[in-house]
Amino acid sequence: MEKGHTKQKSMASSSTVMKAENGQSSSSSSSSSKKRGRRATTILELPQPRPHQPKQRSPLTIATLRLVREKAEKRGKRTSRAVSVRHFDNTDINYNWLLPGWVAEERYVPSGRKGLGRIYKYYYDPTGHMYYSKREVLFAWKKMNIICLDP
């Protein structure tokens, strides 16, 4: 009987929390709990992380991405196979300063020395025009008379 109780205790410490009936959490060993005369405990399971779900993009972002891809196809494929490209919009934490419809692109280019690489960032407006820095984007917004309170 003692063996099964310690097995339950070790399982509880890894992914669950043991709670006594009076509402206090317990972390003592099984032998000391018998000495105290503690009542039955309940085991609460912690929420498990959900599998990664694809993010829902806004229609403006989808339209901008379509324009960016069409322009890239017209230019021809110039990037190597080792380069990985990811797109972000204003729903991502690092790019929440972007306006709706604007897209940020990160290109990871690995280098041969020690496996280090570099990330290049580009920004696209809803018409598909490319900007090379956040500073250029903010300057373009200023020229378009768009007021940005918190860049």
VMD Tcl script that builds the backbone (N, CA, C; Angstrom):
set m [mol new atoms 453]
animate dup $m
set s [atomselect $m all]
$s set {name element resname resid chain x y z} {
  {N N MET 1 A 0.822 -1.192 0.000}
  {CA C MET 1 A 0.000 0.000 0.000}
  {C C MET 1 A 0.869 1.261 0.000}
  {N N GLU 2 A 1.952 1.220 0.725}
  {CA C GLU 2 A 2.871 2.347 0.802}
  {C C GLU 2 A 3.481 2.658 -0.566}
  {N N LYS 3 A 3.781 1.622 -1.359}
  {CA C LYS 3 A 4.399 1.786 -2.663}
  {C C LYS 3 A 3.491 2.563 -3.622}
  {N N GLY 4 A 2.218 2.221 -3.675}
  {CA C GLY 4 A 1.276 2.898 -4.551}
  {C C GLY 4 A 1.079 4.349 -4.159}
  {N N HIS 5 A 1.121 4.632 -2.854}
  {CA C HIS 5 A 0.919 5.987 -2.379}
  {C C HIS 5 A 2.088 6.884 -2.787}
  {N N THR 6 A 3.315 6.380 -2.719}
  {CA C THR 6 A 4.467 7.183 -3.120}
  {C C THR 6 A 4.494 7.378 -4.633}
  {N N LYS 7 A 4.012 6.398 -5.386}
  {CA C LYS 7 A 3.935 6.558 -6.840}
  {C C LYS 7 A 2.967 7.677 -7.184}
  {N N GLN 8 A 1.838 7.719 -6.500}
  {CA C GLN 8 A 0.854 8.773 -6.738}
  {C C GLN 8 A 1.447 10.120 -6.356}
  {N N LYS 9 A 2.226 10.172 -5.306}
  {CA C LYS 9 A 2.858 11.401 -4.854}
  {C C LYS 9 A 3.836 11.924 -5.897}
  {N N SER 10 A 4.666 11.029 -6.481}
  {CA C SER 10 A 5.640 11.475 -7.473}
  {C C SER 10 A 4.958 11.944 -8.745}
  {N N MET 11 A 3.864 11.308 -9.134}
  {CA C MET 11 A 3.125 11.761 -10.308}
  {C C MET 11 A 2.510 13.120 -10.037}
  {N N ALA 12 A 2.052 13.337 -8.824}
  {CA C ALA 12 A 1.407 14.598 -8.494}
  {C C ALA 12 A 2.400 15.746 -8.534}
  {N N SER 13 A 3.645 15.517 -8.164}
  {CA C SER 13 A 4.610 16.605 -8.145}
  {C C SER 13 A 5.017 17.035 -9.548}
  {N N SER 14 A 4.905 16.166 -10.554}
  {CA C SER 14 A 5.348 16.532 -11.885}
  {C C SER 14 A 4.318 17.335 -12.669}
  {N N SER 15 A 3.058 16.929 -12.653}
  {CA C SER 15 A 2.113 17.647 -13.495}
  {C C SER 15 A 0.815 18.018 -12.779}
  {N N THR 16 A 0.716 17.783 -11.496}
  {CA C THR 16 A -0.498 18.131 -10.781}
  {C C THR 16 A -0.153 18.813 -9.476}
  {N N VAL 17 A -1.140 19.380 -8.842}
  {CA C VAL 17 A -0.971 20.059 -7.566}
  {C C VAL 17 A -1.852 19.358 -6.552}
  {N N MET 18 A -1.285 19.013 -5.388}
  {CA C MET 18 A -2.083 18.381 -4.339}
  {C C MET 18 A -2.626 19.470 -3.432}
  {N N LYS 19 A -3.869 19.347 -3.065}
  {CA C LYS 19 A -4.499 20.347 -2.239}
  {C C LYS 19 A -5.214 19.653 -1.099}
  {N N ALA 20 A -5.022 20.113 0.118}
  {CA C ALA 20 A -5.710 19.528 1.261}
  {C C ALA 20 A -7.136 20.041 1.296}
  {N N GLU 21 A -7.985 19.400 2.097}
  {CA C GLU 21 A -9.389 19.789 2.153}
  {C C GLU 21 A -9.584 21.199 2.673}
  {N N ASN 22 A -8.693 21.680 3.522}
  {CA C ASN 22 A -8.861 23.013 4.072}
  {C C ASN 22 A -8.380 24.104 3.118}
  {N N GLY 23 A -7.882 23.750 1.916}
  {CA C GLY 23 A -7.532 24.738 0.900}
  {C C GLY 23 A -6.057 25.071 0.857}
  {N N GLN 24 A -5.226 24.521 1.737}
  {CA C GLN 24 A -3.804 24.803 1.721}
  {C C GLN 24 A -3.101 23.777 0.852}
  {N N SER 25 A -2.059 24.225 0.126}
  {CA C SER 25 A -1.323 23.281 -0.699}
  {C C SER 25 A -0.359 22.511 0.184}
  {N N SER 26 A -0.075 21.286 -0.201}
  {CA C SER 26 A 0.751 20.410 0.606}
  {C C SER 26 A 1.943 19.948 -0.194}
  {N N SER 27 A 3.130 19.954 0.432}
  {CA C SER 27 A 4.322 19.451 -0.243}
  {C C SER 27 A 5.135 18.555 0.690}
  {N N SER 28 A 4.524 18.025 1.745}
  {CA C SER 28 A 5.254 17.181 2.689}
  {C C SER 28 A 5.259 15.741 2.206}
  {N N SER 29 A 6.125 14.919 2.796}
  {CA C SER 29 A 6.223 13.520 2.390}
  {C C SER 29 A 5.057 12.722 2.936}
  {N N SER 30 A 4.890 11.494 2.423}
  {CA C SER 30 A 3.736 10.681 2.798}
  {C C SER 30 A 3.795 10.247 4.252}
  {N N SER 31 A 4.989 10.026 4.815}
  {CA C SER 31 A 5.082 9.577 6.197}
  {C C SER 31 A 4.705 10.690 7.169}
  {N N SER 32 A 5.066 11.950 6.865}
  {CA C SER 32 A 4.725 13.041 7.765}
  {C C SER 32 A 3.235 13.362 7.697}
  {N N SER 33 A 2.579 13.080 6.553}
  {CA C SER 33 A 1.149 13.356 6.456}
  {C C SER 33 A 0.361 12.390 7.312}
  {N N LYS 34 A 0.853 11.165 7.497}
  {CA C LYS 34 A 0.162 10.207 8.354}
  {C C LYS 34 A 0.267 10.637 9.807}
  {N N LYS 35 A 1.416 11.208 10.199}
  {CA C LYS 35 A 1.613 11.627 11.580}
  {C C LYS 35 A 0.681 12.781 11.933}
  {N N ARG 36 A 0.447 13.686 11.007}
  {CA C ARG 36 A -0.394 14.842 11.272}
  {C C ARG 36 A -1.868 14.488 11.301}
  {N N GLY 37 A -2.243 13.323 10.792}
  {CA C GLY 37 A -3.643 12.943 10.762}
  {C C GLY 37 A -4.443 13.753 9.755}
  {N N ARG 38 A -3.832 14.066 8.623}
  {CA C ARG 38 A -4.495 14.876 7.603}
  {C C ARG 38 A -5.602 14.083 6.932}
  {N N ARG 39 A -6.632 14.761 6.541}
  {CA C ARG 39 A -7.751 14.110 5.861}
  {C C ARG 39 A -7.391 13.840 4.407}
  {N N ALA 40 A -8.326 13.310 3.681}
  {CA C ALA 40 A -8.104 12.953 2.275}
  {C C ALA 40 A -7.736 14.189 1.468}
  {N N THR 41 A -6.879 13.985 0.473}
  {CA C THR 41 A -6.458 15.087 -0.385}
  {C C THR 41 A -7.093 14.932 -1.757}
  {N N THR 42 A -7.246 16.051 -2.436}
  {CA C THR 42 A -7.742 16.023 -3.811}
  {C C THR 42 A -6.590 16.429 -4.721}
  {N N ILE 43 A -6.538 15.857 -5.886}
  {CA C ILE 43 A -5.475 16.146 -6.831}
  {C C ILE 43 A -6.079 16.919 -7.996}
  {N N LEU 44 A -5.539 18.103 -8.239}
  {CA C LEU 44 A -5.997 18.943 -9.340}
  {C C LEU 44 A -4.973 18.880 -10.459}
  {N N GLU 45 A -5.422 18.683 -11.669}
  {CA C GLU 45 A -4.506 18.634 -12.803}
  {C C GLU 45 A -4.307 20.039 -13.361}
  {N N LEU 46 A -3.068 20.360 -13.695}
  {CA C LEU 46 A -2.760 21.633 -14.326}
  {C C LEU 46 A -3.150 21.563 -15.794}
  {N N PRO 47 A -3.545 22.683 -16.382}
  {CA C PRO 47 A -3.915 22.646 -17.803}
  {C C PRO 47 A -2.714 22.326 -18.671}
  {N N GLN 48 A -2.912 21.447 -19.617}
  {CA C GLN 48 A -1.853 21.062 -20.547}
  {C C GLN 48 A -1.827 22.046 -21.709}
  {N N PRO 49 A -0.641 22.352 -22.240}
  {CA C PRO 49 A -0.587 23.275 -23.375}
  {C C PRO 49 A -1.272 22.680 -24.595}
  {N N ARG 50 A -1.961 23.534 -25.320}
  {CA C ARG 50 A -2.654 23.091 -26.530}
  {C C ARG 50 A -1.667 22.972 -27.675}
  {N N PRO 51 A -1.955 22.100 -28.626}
  {CA C PRO 51 A -1.079 22.041 -29.805}
  {C C PRO 51 A -1.150 23.356 -30.572}
  {N N HIS 52 A -0.069 23.667 -31.279}
  {CA C HIS 52 A 0.003 24.929 -32.015}
  {C C HIS 52 A -1.103 24.997 -33.062}
  {N N GLN 53 A -1.871 26.085 -33.011}
  {CA C GLN 53 A -2.933 26.286 -33.986}
  {C C GLN 53 A -2.527 27.434 -34.896}
  {N N PRO 54 A -2.803 27.315 -36.190}
  {CA C PRO 54 A -2.437 28.403 -37.096}
  {C C PRO 54 A -3.196 29.674 -36.743}
  {N N LYS 55 A -2.503 30.784 -36.860}
  {CA C LYS 55 A -3.074 32.071 -36.505}
  {C C LYS 55 A -4.021 32.556 -37.599}
  {N N GLN 56 A -5.110 33.165 -37.185}
  {CA C GLN 56 A -6.066 33.734 -38.131}
  {C C GLN 56 A -5.555 35.105 -38.570}
  {N N ARG 57 A -5.405 35.297 -39.865}
  {CA C ARG 57 A -4.934 36.579 -40.385}
  {C C ARG 57 A -6.119 37.399 -40.874}
  {N N SER 58 A -5.971 38.704 -40.803}
  {CA C SER 58 A -7.036 39.592 -41.245}
  {C C SER 58 A -7.091 39.612 -42.776}
  {N N PRO 59 A -8.237 39.983 -43.348}
  {CA C PRO 59 A -8.338 40.057 -44.819}
  {C C PRO 59 A -7.356 41.054 -45.425}
  {N N LEU 60 A -7.070 42.158 -44.718}
  {CA C LEU 60 A -6.096 43.128 -45.225}
  {C C LEU 60 A -4.698 42.521 -45.299}
  {N N THR 61 A -4.331 41.750 -44.290}
  {CA C THR 61 A -3.019 41.103 -44.280}
  {C C THR 61 A -2.918 40.079 -45.397}
  {N N ILE 62 A -3.971 39.310 -45.610}
  {CA C ILE 62 A -3.975 38.306 -46.673}
  {C C ILE 62 A -3.824 38.966 -48.036}
  {N N ALA 63 A -4.506 40.096 -48.234}
  {CA C ALA 63 A -4.403 40.812 -49.509}
  {C C ALA 63 A -2.984 41.337 -49.726}
  {N N THR 64 A -2.366 41.865 -48.669}
  {CA C THR 64 A -0.995 42.370 -48.777}
  {C C THR 64 A -0.024 41.239 -49.087}
  {N N LEU 65 A -0.189 40.110 -48.424}
  {CA C LEU 65 A 0.684 38.962 -48.682}
  {C C LEU 65 A 0.537 38.462 -50.115}
  {N N ARG 66 A -0.673 38.493 -50.630}
  {CA C ARG 66 A -0.902 38.067 -52.013}
  {C C ARG 66 A -0.153 38.992 -52.979}
  {N N LEU 67 A -0.225 40.318 -52.725}
  {CA C LEU 67 A 0.501 41.270 -53.575}
  {C C LEU 67 A 2.013 41.053 -53.498}
  {N N VAL 68 A 2.517 40.813 -52.292}
  {CA C VAL 68 A 3.955 40.604 -52.105}
  {C C VAL 68 A 4.405 39.364 -52.857}
  {N N ARG 69 A 3.644 38.299 -52.788}
  {CA C ARG 69 A 4.008 37.052 -53.492}
  {C C ARG 69 A 3.953 37.220 -55.001}
  {N N GLU 70 A 2.949 37.959 -55.495}
  {CA C GLU 70 A 2.851 38.195 -56.934}
  {C C GLU 70 A 4.050 38.988 -57.439}
  {N N LYS 71 A 4.455 40.018 -56.678}
  {CA C LYS 71 A 5.619 40.807 -57.093}
  {C C LYS 71 A 6.892 39.966 -57.075}
  {N N ALA 72 A 7.014 39.081 -56.093}
  {CA C ALA 72 A 8.191 38.219 -56.007}
  {C C ALA 72 A 8.232 37.250 -57.188}
  {N N GLU 73 A 7.076 36.747 -57.601}
  {CA C GLU 73 A 7.032 35.844 -58.756}
  {C C GLU 73 A 7.399 36.567 -60.045}
  {N N LYS 74 A 6.984 37.830 -60.171}
  {CA C LYS 74 A 7.326 38.606 -61.363}
  {C C LYS 74 A 8.834 38.843 -61.456}
  {N N ARG 75 A 9.474 39.111 -60.306}
  {CA C ARG 75 A 10.926 39.343 -60.294}
  {C C ARG 75 A 11.698 38.078 -60.598}
  {N N GLY 76 A 11.126 36.953 -60.259}
  {CA C GLY 76 A 11.846 35.692 -60.400}
  {C C GLY 76 A 12.411 35.276 -59.055}
  {N N LYS 77 A 12.720 34.011 -58.931}
  {CA C LYS 77 A 13.214 33.502 -57.645}
  {C C LYS 77 A 14.696 33.814 -57.526}
  {N N ARG 78 A 15.044 34.687 -56.570}
  {CA C ARG 78 A 16.434 35.068 -56.376}
  {C C ARG 78 A 17.009 34.558 -55.059}
  {N N THR 79 A 16.184 34.030 -54.184}
  {CA C THR 79 A 16.687 33.583 -52.885}
  {C C THR 79 A 17.133 32.128 -52.964}
  {N N SER 80 A 18.108 31.791 -52.137}
  {CA C SER 80 A 18.589 30.418 -52.124}
  {C C SER 80 A 17.651 29.557 -51.294}
  {N N ARG 81 A 17.841 28.249 -51.366}
  {CA C ARG 81 A 16.978 27.319 -50.645}
  {C C ARG 81 A 17.201 27.367 -49.138}
  {N N ALA 82 A 18.362 27.797 -48.696}
  {CA C ALA 82 A 18.686 27.818 -47.272}
  {C C ALA 82 A 18.000 28.966 -46.538}
  {N N VAL 83 A 17.530 29.964 -47.260}
  {CA C VAL 83 A 16.905 31.129 -46.641}
  {C C VAL 83 A 15.480 30.780 -46.236}
  {N N SER 84 A 15.134 31.084 -44.990}
  {CA C SER 84 A 13.758 30.863 -44.539}
  {C C SER 84 A 13.081 32.217 -44.350}
  {N N VAL 85 A 11.825 32.303 -44.784}
  {CA C VAL 85 A 11.087 33.556 -44.765}
  {C C VAL 85 A 9.836 33.375 -43.913}
  {N N ARG 86 A 9.600 34.338 -43.011}
  {CA C ARG 86 A 8.387 34.339 -42.186}
  {C C ARG 86 A 7.738 35.713 -42.265}
  {N N HIS 87 A 6.400 35.729 -42.249}
  {CA C HIS 87 A 5.651 36.977 -42.322}
  {C C HIS 87 A 4.904 37.210 -41.017}
  {N N PHE 88 A 4.815 38.482 -40.619}
  {CA C PHE 88 A 4.138 38.881 -39.399}
  {C C PHE 88 A 3.237 40.063 -39.700}
  {N N ASP 89 A 2.198 40.236 -38.875}
  {CA C ASP 89 A 1.345 41.412 -38.993}
  {C C ASP 89 A 1.160 42.033 -37.616}
  {N N ASN 90 A 0.214 42.968 -37.496}
  {CA C ASN 90 A 0.063 43.702 -36.244}
  {C C ASN 90 A -0.513 42.853 -35.112}
  {N N THR 91 A -0.870 41.601 -35.340}
  {CA C THR 91 A -1.347 40.734 -34.267}
  {C C THR 91 A -0.194 40.053 -33.530}
  {N N ASP 92 A 1.020 40.131 -34.064}
  {CA C ASP 92 A 2.189 39.557 -33.411}
  {C C ASP 92 A 2.771 40.561 -32.419}
  {N N ILE 93 A 3.298 40.043 -31.317}
  {CA C ILE 93 A 3.763 40.902 -30.224}
  {C C ILE 93 A 4.861 41.861 -30.662}
  {N N ASN 94 A 5.845 41.379 -31.394}
  {CA C ASN 94 A 6.960 42.240 -31.785}
  {C C ASN 94 A 6.581 43.272 -32.846}
  {N N TYR 95 A 5.484 43.051 -33.528}
  {CA C TYR 95 A 5.081 43.955 -34.609}
  {C C TYR 95 A 3.702 44.561 -34.364}
  {N N ASN 96 A 3.313 44.719 -33.107}
  {CA C ASN 96 A 1.997 45.291 -32.826}
  {C C ASN 96 A 1.940 46.783 -33.126}
  {N N TRP 97 A 3.044 47.399 -33.452}
  {CA C TRP 97 A 3.066 48.809 -33.815}
  {C C TRP 97 A 2.638 49.026 -35.265}
  {N N LEU 98 A 2.585 47.968 -36.067}
  {CA C LEU 98 A 2.187 48.095 -37.475}
  {C C LEU 98 A 0.705 48.408 -37.594}
  {N N LEU 99 A 0.349 49.105 -38.653}
  {CA C LEU 99 A -1.060 49.375 -38.943}
  {C C LEU 99 A -1.697 48.146 -39.577}
  {N N PRO 100 A -3.019 48.016 -39.505}
  {CA C PRO 100 A -3.683 46.882 -40.174}
  {C C PRO 100 A -3.395 46.899 -41.672}
  {N N GLY 101 A -3.069 45.744 -42.216}
  {CA C GLY 101 A -2.752 45.627 -43.632}
  {C C GLY 101 A -1.269 45.686 -43.922}
  {N N TRP 102 A -0.465 46.175 -42.992}
  {CA C TRP 102 A 0.977 46.216 -43.171}
  {C C TRP 102 A 1.555 44.886 -42.719}
  {N N VAL 103 A 2.608 44.442 -43.390}
  {CA C VAL 103 A 3.198 43.132 -43.115}
  {C C VAL 103 A 4.705 43.286 -42.921}
  {N N ALA 104 A 5.235 42.572 -41.938}
  {CA C ALA 104 A 6.681 42.513 -41.738}
  {C C ALA 104 A 7.181 41.157 -42.209}
  {N N GLU 105 A 8.325 41.160 -42.847}
  {CA C GLU 105 A 8.914 39.923 -43.344}
  {C C GLU 105 A 10.298 39.762 -42.715}
  {N N GLU 106 A 10.564 38.571 -42.174}
  {CA C GLU 106 A 11.880 38.260 -41.625}
  {C C GLU 106 A 12.494 37.162 -42.477}
  {N N ARG 107 A 13.683 37.430 -42.971}
  {CA C ARG 107 A 14.418 36.429 -43.744}
  {C C ARG 107 A 15.640 36.013 -42.945}
  {N N TYR 108 A 15.735 34.727 -42.633}
  {CA C TYR 108 A 16.895 34.195 -41.922}
  {C C TYR 108 A 17.849 33.623 -42.954}
  {N N VAL 109 A 19.061 34.191 -42.993}
  {CA C VAL 109 A 20.081 33.755 -43.938}
  {C C VAL 109 A 21.219 33.136 -43.135}
  {N N PRO 110 A 21.384 31.812 -43.203}
  {CA C PRO 110 A 22.472 31.181 -42.455}
  {C C PRO 110 A 23.817 31.458 -43.114}
  {N N SER 111 A 24.844 31.571 -42.276}
  {CA C SER 111 A 26.183 31.735 -42.829}
  {C C SER 111 A 26.964 30.462 -42.570}
  {N N GLY 112 A 28.057 30.274 -43.289}
  {CA C GLY 112 A 28.830 29.049 -43.184}
  {C C GLY 112 A 29.699 28.971 -41.945}
  {N N ARG 113 A 29.985 30.090 -41.317}
  {CA C ARG 113 A 30.914 30.091 -40.207}
  {C C ARG 113 A 30.199 29.874 -38.880}
  {N N LYS 114 A 30.461 28.790 -38.226}
  {CA C LYS 114 A 29.912 28.432 -36.917}
  {C C LYS 114 A 28.385 28.356 -36.905}
  {N N GLY 115 A 27.771 28.238 -38.048}
  {CA C GLY 115 A 26.329 28.088 -38.124}
  {C C GLY 115 A 25.545 29.331 -37.747}
  {N N LEU 116 A 26.224 30.458 -37.608}
  {CA C LEU 116 A 25.535 31.698 -37.275}
  {C C LEU 116 A 24.880 32.258 -38.526}
  {N N GLY 117 A 23.855 33.013 -38.329}
  {CA C GLY 117 A 23.174 33.595 -39.464}
  {C C GLY 117 A 22.749 35.011 -39.152}
  {N N ARG 118 A 21.982 35.548 -40.046}
  {CA C ARG 118 A 21.510 36.917 -39.884}
  {C C ARG 118 A 20.052 36.996 -40.272}
  {N N ILE 119 A 19.307 37.854 -39.578}
  {CA C ILE 119 A 17.895 38.066 -39.886}
  {C C ILE 119 A 17.752 39.443 -40.530}
  {N N TYR 120 A 17.190 39.450 -41.726}
  {CA C TYR 120 A 16.892 40.693 -42.426}
  {C C TYR 120 A 15.402 40.952 -42.306}
  {N N LYS 121 A 15.024 42.203 -42.008}
  {CA C LYS 121 A 13.616 42.556 -41.835}
  {C C LYS 121 A 13.204 43.532 -42.935}
  {N N TYR 122 A 12.039 43.261 -43.500}
  {CA C TYR 122 A 11.453 44.128 -44.517}
  {C C TYR 122 A 9.996 44.362 -44.149}
  {N N TYR 123 A 9.463 45.498 -44.564}
  {CA C TYR 123 A 8.082 45.857 -44.258}
  {C C TYR 123 A 7.359 46.187 -45.551}
  {N N TYR 124 A 6.100 45.779 -45.639}
  {CA C TYR 124 A 5.299 46.015 -46.840}
  {C C TYR 124 A 4.022 46.738 -46.467}
  {N N ASP 125 A 3.661 47.745 -47.286}
  {CA C ASP 125 A 2.382 48.430 -47.075}
  {C C ASP 125 A 1.288 47.691 -47.845}
  {N N PRO 126 A 0.026 48.086 -47.701}
  {CA C PRO 126 A -1.058 47.368 -48.386}
  {C C PRO 126 A -0.980 47.374 -49.909}
  {N N THR 127 A -0.184 48.293 -50.481}
  {CA C THR 127 A -0.025 48.290 -51.943}
  {C C THR 127 A 1.111 47.385 -52.387}
  {N N GLY 128 A 1.885 46.832 -51.447}
  {CA C GLY 128 A 2.982 45.939 -51.787}
  {C C GLY 128 A 4.330 46.618 -51.854}
  {N N HIS 129 A 4.389 47.920 -51.558}
  {CA C HIS 129 A 5.660 48.640 -51.582}
  {C C HIS 129 A 6.515 48.194 -50.400}
  {N N MET 130 A 7.823 47.983 -50.644}
  {CA C MET 130 A 8.717 47.466 -49.614}
  {C C MET 130 A 9.508 48.589 -48.957}
  {N N TYR 131 A 9.640 48.489 -47.617}
  {CA C TYR 131 A 10.441 49.405 -46.822}
  {C C TYR 131 A 11.501 48.580 -46.109}
  {N N TYR 132 A 12.684 49.184 -45.916}
  {CA C TYR 132 A 13.809 48.435 -45.380}
  {C C TYR 132 A 14.014 48.570 -43.872}
  {N N SER 133 A 13.289 49.490 -43.221}
  {CA C SER 133 A 13.468 49.659 -41.782}
  {C C SER 133 A 12.198 50.240 -41.161}
  {N N LYS 134 A 12.116 50.127 -39.852}
  {CA C LYS 134 A 10.989 50.702 -39.115}
  {C C LYS 134 A 11.001 52.216 -39.265}
  {N N ARG 135 A 12.187 52.776 -39.317}
  {CA C ARG 135 A 12.321 54.226 -39.478}
  {C C ARG 135 A 11.704 54.689 -40.795}
  {N N GLU 136 A 11.942 53.938 -41.862}
  {CA C GLU 136 A 11.347 54.276 -43.165}
  {C C GLU 136 A 9.825 54.181 -43.114}
  {N N VAL 137 A 9.312 53.172 -42.404}
  {CA C VAL 137 A 7.863 52.997 -42.288}
  {C C VAL 137 A 7.254 54.191 -41.562}
  {N N LEU 138 A 7.860 54.589 -40.444}
  {CA C LEU 138 A 7.336 55.730 -39.686}
  {C C LEU 138 A 7.422 57.023 -40.494}
  {N N PHE 139 A 8.491 57.170 -41.294}
  {CA C PHE 139 A 8.619 58.345 -42.148}
  {C C PHE 139 A 7.535 58.343 -43.230}
  {N N ALA 140 A 7.243 57.162 -43.790}
  {CA C ALA 140 A 6.184 57.061 -44.806}
  {C C ALA 140 A 4.830 57.402 -44.200}
  {N N TRP 141 A 4.589 56.964 -42.975}
  {CA C TRP 141 A 3.325 57.300 -42.312}
  {C C TRP 141 A 3.218 58.804 -42.096}
  {N N LYS 142 A 4.350 59.431 -41.765}
  {CA C LYS 142 A 4.355 60.882 -41.566}
  {C C LYS 142 A 4.031 61.602 -42.875}
  {N N LYS 143 A 4.592 61.111 -43.991}
  {CA C LYS 143 A 4.304 61.702 -45.295}
  {C C LYS 143 A 2.841 61.512 -45.705}
  {N N MET 144 A 2.240 60.382 -45.259}
  {CA C MET 144 A 0.835 60.101 -45.584}
  {C C MET 144 A -0.117 60.769 -44.612}
  {N N ASN 145 A 0.428 61.572 -43.683}
  {CA C ASN 145 A -0.368 62.233 -42.639}
  {C C ASN 145 A -1.071 61.241 -41.735}
  {N N ILE 146 A -0.410 60.149 -41.434}
  {CA C ILE 146 A -0.915 59.179 -40.468}
  {C C ILE 146 A -0.244 59.471 -39.140}
  {N N ILE 147 A -1.043 59.690 -38.127}
  {CA C ILE 147 A -0.504 60.010 -36.802}
  {C C ILE 147 A -0.290 58.717 -36.046}
  {N N CYS 148 A 0.921 58.517 -35.585}
  {CA C CYS 148 A 1.263 57.321 -34.816}
  {C C CYS 148 A 1.616 57.779 -33.401}
  {N N LEU 149 A 0.787 57.393 -32.435}
  {CA C LEU 149 A 0.996 57.853 -31.068}
  {C C LEU 149 A 2.037 57.054 -30.311}
  {N N ASP 150 A 2.130 55.739 -30.567}
  {CA C ASP 150 A 3.052 54.902 -29.819}
  {C C ASP 150 A 3.786 53.952 -30.763}
  {N N PRO 151 A 4.906 54.398 -31.370}
  {CA C PRO 151 A 5.603 53.528 -32.318}
  {C C PRO 151 A 6.381 52.425 -31.644}
}
mol reanalyze $m
mol bondsrecalc $m
mol representation Tube
mol addrep $m
